[in-house]
Amino acid sequence: MTRPHIVIVGAGFAGYRTAHTLSRLVRNKADITILNPTDYFLYLPLLPQVAAGVLEPRRVTVSLSGTLRGVRLVLGEADGIDLDARTVHYTDPEGDGGTLTYDRLVLAVGSVNKLLPIPGVAEHAHGFRGMPEALYLRDHVTRQIELAAVGDPKECRSRCTFVVVGAGYTGTEVAAQGKLFTDELVRKQPQWQGVRPRWMLLDIAPRVLPELDQRLSRTADRVLRQRGVDVRTGTSVAEATATGVRLSDGEFVDTRTLVWCVGVRPDPLVEGIGRPLDRGRLIVDPYMQVPGHSDVFACGDAAAVPDLNNPGKFTPMTAQHAWRHGKVAGRNVAASLGIGTWDTYRHKDMGFTVDLGGVKAAANPLGVHLSGPAAGAVTRGYHLAAMPGNRIRVAADWLLDAVLPRQAVQLGLLRSWSVPLDTSSPELARVPAPEKAEDTAADRTAANPKEGDA
């Protein structure tokens, strides 16, 4: 008899943990395939440090083939699922189509940027959900500082103003890390002494980190303001243009940089399955099975998993939940094949950490509120423990950053048009190359899906 085939769609926190769990439980008893647009797992919490030049890009990427033994990797993005035929259709990085058949299916497709109907945002803003966007932002910020140093005063102010919308985890860390990055750039270059970087952090909520404990919020707000970040709560963007943004209070801010961190929404793939949804998430039972389809499981941001500690509610879309979803989903997929026992998902809150750059952070491990260097040590220790690989390399980069200046260079690997805000997948920008005869070699490389899926 042939062995059962398990297909996992997505290799984010939930998908990677599911594959890792199954690789141990069903070794030699089932075939496991993971379908993902890239060949790596991306450790998203450290992405702001990549954009700020603290970590090199490969430090936050973990090879799927190198760490998931016994799991077959198929490069591609799922674009259709037939639950009755038990098939997953996908498009590979070169544009060719393929189909996978399954006996068990795990949907862990994650989330994408949340767009709002604000004029100009889709055209002039950039999100922060994947490696391409982090690499683009690092080059873009460096370029604006370099161009500001040789421009007139008005142009200098515009290029040196960086606007971040969304004061949740990502936006707060991007603004905090970005301010340190630009301040260090101008401090180390004598010819840039007249450049004064300005970072703005906007959110319609009444405080930064509105989803966290107020003490963490106050700590983050204090650090940002002391660092010189212009924090505007109760304020958002009403319109975006190529040369600035109009705020909801009527003020126009001259800027060439708009970073969109307002949140995420479930991947639209799950909408086409035809099963009940809750705010775009696929509803599952406490065992993460899709009702009516005992062979289909879902976890992570794309799944509405019941919160058994808060009856009537679903677990929120966070990396902590997705990582733990994956472990339970892996066990239950194995149990559905007669290996091990079934388990329901219950979450115990262990606290939160927010890295604010340098030695600054806000954390409340096990309910103990920390700030300053103590919080910074706890935060970095947590990340090292949570990462499934590259720990030594990450620690080495942190050490080097503490004793050596960061390099102010542009790599030129990505252009603005290759990381559109409305990209359907956070890891794969499927856009045509611009119709310009003077495109550079770097532009053409970024437009090639084989080279640009990092």
C-alpha positions as CSV (number, residue, x, y, z in Angstrom):
1,M,0.0,0.0,0.0
2,T,1.2,3.5,-0.7
3,R,1.9,5.8,2.2
4,P,-0.5,8.7,2.9
5,H,0.6,12.1,1.5
6,I,0.5,15.2,3.7
7,V,0.6,18.6,1.9
8,I,1.3,21.7,3.9
9,V,0.6,25.0,2.2
10,G,2.7,27.8,3.5
11,A,6.0,27.8,5.5
12,G,5.4,30.7,7.9
13,F,5.3,30.2,11.7
14,A,2.4,27.8,11.6
15,G,3.4,25.9,8.4
16,Y,7.0,25.5,9.4
17,R,6.1,24.3,12.9
18,T,3.6,21.8,11.5
19,A,6.1,20.4,9.1
20,H,8.8,20.2,11.8
21,T,6.4,18.4,14.2
22,L,5.2,15.9,11.5
23,S,8.8,15.2,10.3
24,R,9.4,13.7,13.8
25,L,6.1,12.0,14.3
26,V,5.3,10.3,11.0
27,R,8.9,9.6,9.7
28,N,8.8,6.7,7.3
29,K,5.0,6.4,7.8
30,A,3.8,9.2,5.5
31,D,5.1,11.4,2.8
32,I,5.2,15.2,3.6
33,T,5.3,18.0,1.1
34,I,5.5,21.7,1.9
35,L,4.4,24.2,-0.8
36,N,5.9,27.7,-0.4
37,P,7.0,30.6,-2.7
38,T,10.5,30.6,-1.2
39,D,12.9,28.0,0.1
40,Y,13.1,29.5,3.5
41,F,11.2,30.2,6.7
42,L,11.3,33.9,7.5
43,Y,11.6,34.9,11.2
44,L,9.5,38.1,10.8
45,P,10.1,39.6,14.3
46,L,13.7,40.5,13.4
47,L,12.9,41.9,10.0
48,P,13.1,45.6,11.3
49,Q,16.7,44.9,12.2
50,V,17.4,43.8,8.6
51,A,15.9,47.1,7.3
52,A,18.1,49.0,9.9
53,G,21.3,47.2,8.9
54,V,21.7,45.4,12.3
55,L,21.3,41.9,10.8
56,E,22.3,40.6,7.4
57,P,19.3,39.3,5.4
58,R,20.2,35.6,5.6
59,R,20.4,35.7,9.3
60,V,16.5,35.8,9.6
61,T,15.9,33.1,6.9
62,V,16.1,29.4,7.8
63,S,16.5,26.9,5.0
64,L,13.4,24.6,4.6
65,S,15.3,21.8,3.0
66,G,18.2,22.1,5.4
67,T,16.1,21.9,8.6
68,L,13.0,19.9,7.7
69,R,14.3,16.3,7.3
70,G,12.1,14.0,5.3
71,V,10.0,16.9,4.0
72,R,9.8,17.5,0.3
73,L,9.9,21.2,-0.8
74,V,7.8,22.4,-3.8
75,L,8.5,26.0,-4.8
76,G,5.3,27.7,-5.7
77,E,2.2,29.7,-4.6
78,A,-1.1,28.0,-4.2
79,D,-3.8,29.6,-6.3
80,G,-6.6,27.0,-6.1
81,I,-7.8,24.2,-3.8
82,D,-10.4,21.5,-4.7
83,L,-11.5,19.9,-1.4
84,D,-13.6,17.3,-3.2
85,A,-10.9,16.2,-5.6
86,R,-8.2,16.6,-2.9
87,T,-5.9,18.7,-5.0
88,V,-3.9,21.9,-4.7
89,H,-3.1,23.8,-7.8
90,Y,0.0,26.1,-7.7
91,T,2.1,28.4,-9.8
92,D,5.9,28.0,-9.5
93,P,8.4,30.9,-9.6
94,E,8.8,30.6,-13.3
95,G,5.1,30.9,-14.0
96,D,4.4,27.2,-14.7
97,G,1.5,25.5,-13.1
98,G,1.4,22.3,-11.1
99,T,-1.0,20.2,-9.0
100,L,-0.5,18.3,-5.8
101,T,-2.8,15.5,-4.5
102,Y,-3.2,14.9,-0.8
103,D,-4.6,12.6,1.8
104,R,-4.2,15.2,4.5
105,L,-4.0,19.0,3.8
106,V,-2.8,21.7,6.2
107,L,-3.6,25.3,5.2
108,A,-1.1,27.7,6.8
109,V,-1.0,30.4,4.1
110,G,-0.7,33.2,6.6
111,S,-1.7,36.8,6.0
112,V,-1.0,39.7,3.6
113,N,-0.9,43.5,3.9
114,K,-4.2,45.1,4.9
115,L,-5.2,47.9,2.5
116,L,-7.6,50.7,3.3
117,P,-9.4,52.8,0.7
118,I,-7.2,55.9,1.2
119,P,-6.3,57.8,-2.0
120,G,-2.8,57.3,-3.2
121,V,-1.7,54.7,-0.5
122,A,-1.6,51.7,-2.9
123,E,0.5,53.7,-5.3
124,H,2.9,55.5,-3.0
125,A,3.2,53.4,0.2
126,H,5.2,50.3,0.9
127,G,4.4,47.5,3.3
128,F,6.6,45.6,5.6
129,R,5.7,41.9,5.4
130,G,8.7,40.2,3.7
131,M,12.3,40.2,2.9
132,P,12.0,42.2,-0.4
133,E,10.3,45.1,1.4
134,A,12.9,45.1,4.2
135,L,15.8,45.2,1.6
136,Y,14.0,47.9,-0.4
137,L,13.4,50.1,2.7
138,R,17.0,49.8,3.8
139,D,18.2,50.9,0.3
140,H,15.5,53.6,0.0
141,V,16.3,55.2,3.4
142,T,20.0,55.2,2.7
143,R,19.4,56.8,-0.7
144,Q,17.2,59.5,0.7
145,I,19.9,60.5,3.2
146,E,22.5,60.6,0.5
147,L,20.3,62.7,-1.9
148,A,19.3,65.0,0.9
149,A,22.9,65.9,1.6
150,V,23.3,67.5,-1.8
151,G,19.8,69.0,-2.3
152,D,18.3,72.4,-1.4
153,P,16.9,72.8,2.2
154,K,13.3,72.1,1.2
155,E,14.2,68.9,-0.7
156,C,16.5,67.9,2.2
157,R,13.6,68.2,4.7
158,S,11.3,66.2,2.4
159,R,13.8,63.4,1.8
160,C,14.8,63.2,5.5
161,T,11.2,62.8,6.7
162,F,10.1,59.2,7.1
163,V,6.4,58.4,7.8
164,V,5.4,55.1,9.4
165,V,1.6,54.4,9.6
166,G,0.6,51.9,12.2
167,A,1.9,51.8,15.8
168,G,1.5,48.1,16.4
169,Y,4.4,45.7,16.8
170,T,5.9,46.2,13.3
171,G,5.4,50.0,13.0
172,T,6.8,50.7,16.4
173,E,9.9,48.6,15.8
174,V,10.4,50.0,12.3
175,A,10.3,53.6,13.6
176,A,12.5,52.9,16.6
177,Q,15.1,51.0,14.6
178,G,14.9,53.4,11.7
179,K,15.6,56.5,13.8
180,L,18.7,54.9,15.2
181,F,19.8,53.8,11.8
182,T,19.5,57.3,10.1
183,D,21.0,59.1,13.1
184,E,24.0,56.9,13.0
185,L,24.4,57.4,9.2
186,V,24.6,61.2,9.5
187,R,26.7,61.1,12.6
188,K,29.4,58.9,11.0
189,Q,29.6,61.0,7.8
190,P,31.0,64.6,8.2
191,Q,29.6,65.7,4.9
192,W,26.1,64.9,6.1
193,Q,26.2,67.0,9.3
194,G,23.5,69.3,8.0
195,V,21.0,66.5,7.5
196,R,18.4,66.0,10.3
197,P,16.4,62.8,9.9
198,R,12.8,63.0,11.1
199,W,10.7,60.0,11.8
200,M,6.9,60.1,12.3
201,L,4.8,57.3,13.7
202,L,1.1,57.7,13.1
203,D,-1.9,55.6,14.4
204,I,-5.6,56.3,14.8
205,A,-5.5,54.5,18.1
206,P,-5.1,56.6,21.3
207,R,-1.7,55.1,22.1
208,V,1.2,53.1,20.6
209,L,1.0,49.3,20.9
210,P,-2.8,49.5,21.6
211,E,-3.1,45.7,21.7
212,L,-0.7,45.4,24.6
213,D,-0.6,46.2,28.3
214,Q,-0.6,50.0,28.9
215,R,2.8,49.8,30.8
216,L,4.5,48.3,27.7
217,S,2.8,51.1,25.6
218,R,4.0,53.8,27.9
219,T,7.6,52.4,27.9
220,A,7.6,52.3,24.1
221,D,6.1,55.8,23.8
222,R,8.7,57.2,26.1
223,V,11.6,55.6,24.3
224,L,10.4,56.8,20.9
225,R,9.9,60.3,22.0
226,Q,13.2,60.5,23.8
227,R,14.8,59.3,20.7
228,G,13.2,62.1,18.7
229,V,10.4,60.1,16.9
230,D,7.4,62.3,16.3
231,V,4.6,60.1,17.6
232,R,1.1,61.1,16.5
233,T,-1.8,59.1,18.1
234,G,-5.3,59.7,17.0
235,T,-4.0,60.6,13.6
236,S,-3.7,58.8,10.3
237,V,-3.2,59.4,6.6
238,A,-6.1,61.0,4.5
239,E,-4.2,61.1,1.2
240,A,-0.8,60.1,-0.1
241,T,1.1,61.6,-3.1
242,A,4.5,61.2,-4.6
243,T,5.8,64.1,-2.6
244,G,4.0,63.8,0.7
245,V,1.0,62.8,2.8
246,R,-2.0,64.7,4.0
247,L,-2.9,63.7,7.6
248,S,-6.4,63.3,8.9
249,D,-6.0,66.6,10.8
250,G,-5.4,68.5,7.6
251,E,-1.6,68.9,7.9
252,F,0.5,68.1,4.8
253,V,3.8,66.5,5.4
254,D,6.5,66.6,2.7
255,T,8.1,63.2,2.5
256,R,9.3,60.6,0.0
257,T,8.8,57.7,2.3
258,L,5.5,56.1,3.5
259,V,5.8,52.8,5.3
260,W,2.5,51.0,5.7
261,C,2.2,48.9,8.9
262,V,-1.5,49.2,9.7
263,G,-2.0,45.4,10.1
264,V,-2.7,42.3,8.1
265,R,-5.6,40.3,6.7
266,P,-5.9,36.6,6.0
267,D,-4.6,35.4,2.7
268,P,-7.4,35.6,0.1
269,L,-6.8,32.0,-0.9
270,V,-9.0,30.7,1.8
271,E,-12.0,32.7,0.5
272,G,-12.1,30.5,-2.6
273,I,-12.5,27.3,-0.7
274,G,-16.2,27.8,-0.1
275,R,-16.2,27.1,3.6
276,P,-17.4,29.3,6.5
277,L,-15.2,32.3,7.3
278,D,-14.9,34.7,10.2
279,R,-13.5,38.1,9.0
280,G,-11.7,36.3,6.2
281,R,-10.3,33.5,8.4
282,L,-11.3,29.8,7.8
283,I,-13.3,28.6,10.7
284,V,-11.9,25.4,12.3
285,D,-12.8,23.3,15.4
286,P,-10.5,23.1,18.5
287,Y,-8.6,20.3,16.8
288,M,-7.9,22.7,13.8
289,Q,-10.0,20.6,11.5
290,V,-12.2,22.2,8.9
291,P,-15.8,21.2,9.7
292,G,-17.1,18.7,7.1
293,H,-13.6,17.8,5.9
294,S,-11.8,15.6,8.3
295,D,-8.8,15.5,6.0
296,V,-8.3,19.2,6.0
297,F,-6.6,21.3,8.8
298,A,-5.9,25.0,9.0
299,C,-3.8,27.0,11.4
300,G,-2.0,30.4,11.7
301,D,-3.3,33.7,10.6
302,A,-5.6,32.2,7.9
303,A,-7.5,30.1,10.5
304,A,-10.1,31.2,13.1
305,V,-9.1,28.8,15.9
306,P,-11.4,28.8,18.9
307,D,-9.9,30.3,22.1
308,L,-10.9,27.7,24.7
309,N,-9.8,30.1,27.5
310,N,-12.2,32.8,26.2
311,P,-15.3,30.9,24.9
312,G,-16.9,32.5,21.9
313,K,-13.7,34.1,20.7
314,F,-10.9,33.1,18.3
315,T,-7.2,33.4,18.9
316,P,-5.7,36.6,17.5
317,M,-3.4,36.8,14.5
318,T,0.0,36.8,16.1
319,A,3.3,34.9,15.6
320,Q,3.1,33.4,19.0
321,H,-0.3,31.8,18.3
322,A,0.7,30.7,14.8
323,W,3.8,28.9,16.1
324,R,1.9,27.0,18.8
325,H,-1.0,26.3,16.3
326,G,1.6,24.5,14.2
327,K,2.7,22.2,16.9
328,V,-0.9,21.1,17.8
329,A,-1.9,20.9,14.1
330,G,1.1,18.6,13.4
331,R,0.1,16.3,16.3
332,N,-3.5,16.1,15.2
333,V,-2.6,15.4,11.6
334,A,-0.5,12.5,12.8
335,A,-3.3,11.4,15.1
336,S,-5.7,11.3,12.1
337,L,-3.3,8.7,10.6
338,G,-3.4,6.6,13.8
339,I,-0.1,8.0,15.2
340,G,-0.3,9.5,18.7
341,T,-3.3,11.2,20.3
342,W,-5.6,14.2,19.5
343,D,-5.1,17.5,21.3
344,T,-7.0,20.7,21.5
345,Y,-5.3,24.1,21.3
346,R,-5.0,26.1,24.5
347,H,-2.8,29.1,24.9
348,K,-1.0,30.2,28.0
349,D,0.2,33.8,27.8
350,M,3.9,34.0,28.7
351,G,4.2,37.7,28.1
352,F,5.4,40.0,25.2
353,T,8.6,41.6,24.1
354,V,9.1,44.7,21.8
355,D,12.6,45.5,20.6
356,L,13.2,49.2,20.4
357,G,16.7,49.1,19.1
358,G,20.1,49.4,20.8
359,V,19.7,48.3,24.4
360,K,16.1,49.5,24.7
361,A,13.1,47.3,24.8
362,A,9.8,46.8,26.5
363,A,8.9,43.3,27.9
364,N,6.7,41.6,30.5
365,P,7.8,38.0,30.8
366,L,5.5,36.0,33.0
367,G,3.8,39.3,33.9
368,V,7.0,41.1,35.2
369,H,7.2,44.5,33.6
370,L,10.8,45.3,32.3
371,S,12.3,48.2,30.4
372,G,15.8,49.4,29.4
373,P,18.8,47.0,29.2
374,A,17.0,44.3,31.2
375,A,14.1,44.2,28.8
376,G,16.6,44.3,25.9
377,A,18.4,41.3,27.2
378,V,15.2,39.4,27.7
379,T,13.9,40.3,24.3
380,R,17.1,39.2,22.5
381,G,17.2,36.0,24.6
382,Y,13.7,35.2,23.6
383,H,14.4,35.7,19.9
384,L,17.5,33.4,20.1
385,A,15.5,30.7,21.8
386,A,12.5,31.0,19.4
387,M,14.5,31.0,16.2
388,P,14.7,27.5,14.6
389,G,18.2,28.2,13.3
390,N,21.0,30.8,12.7
391,R,21.3,31.6,16.4
392,I,25.1,31.9,16.5
393,R,25.1,34.1,13.3
394,V,22.4,36.4,14.8
395,A,24.3,36.7,18.1
396,A,27.5,37.5,16.1
397,D,25.8,40.2,14.1
398,W,24.4,41.8,17.3
399,L,27.9,41.8,18.8
400,L,29.5,43.3,15.7
401,D,26.8,46.0,15.6
402,A,27.6,46.9,19.1
403,V,31.3,47.6,18.4
404,L,31.4,48.5,14.7
405,P,29.6,51.2,12.6
406,R,27.0,50.1,10.2
407,Q,27.7,50.3,6.5
408,A,25.9,53.1,4.6
409,V,25.7,51.5,1.2
410,Q,22.9,50.7,-1.3
411,L,22.8,47.2,-2.8
412,G,20.4,48.2,-5.5
413,L,18.7,44.8,-5.7
414,L,15.1,46.0,-5.6
415,R,13.3,48.9,-7.1
416,S,10.1,50.5,-5.9
417,W,7.8,48.9,-8.5
418,S,9.0,45.4,-7.5
419,V,7.5,45.6,-4.0
420,P,4.0,47.0,-4.5
421,L,1.8,47.4,-1.4
422,D,-1.0,45.4,-2.9
423,T,1.1,42.3,-3.7
424,S,-1.1,39.3,-3.0
425,S,1.8,37.4,-1.3
426,P,4.2,38.9,1.2
427,E,7.1,36.9,-0.2
428,L,6.5,37.0,-3.9
429,A,6.1,40.2,-6.0
430,R,4.4,39.1,-9.2
431,V,4.7,42.3,-11.3
432,P,5.8,42.9,-14.9
433,A,9.1,44.6,-15.6
434,P,8.6,48.4,-16.4
435,E,8.6,49.2,-20.1
436,K,11.7,51.4,-20.1
437,A,14.6,51.0,-22.5
438,E,17.0,52.3,-19.9
439,D,16.3,49.7,-17.2
440,T,19.5,48.7,-15.4
441,A,20.8,45.2,-14.8
442,A,19.7,45.4,-11.2
443,D,16.1,46.3,-12.3
444,R,16.0,43.3,-14.6
445,T,17.3,41.0,-11.9
446,A,14.7,42.2,-9.5
447,A,11.9,41.7,-12.0
448,N,12.9,38.1,-12.6
449,P,10.9,35.8,-10.3
450,K,13.8,33.3,-10.2
451,E,16.1,36.0,-8.7
452,G,13.5,38.1,-6.9
453,D,11.7,35.6,-4.6
454,A,14.0,36.3,-1.7
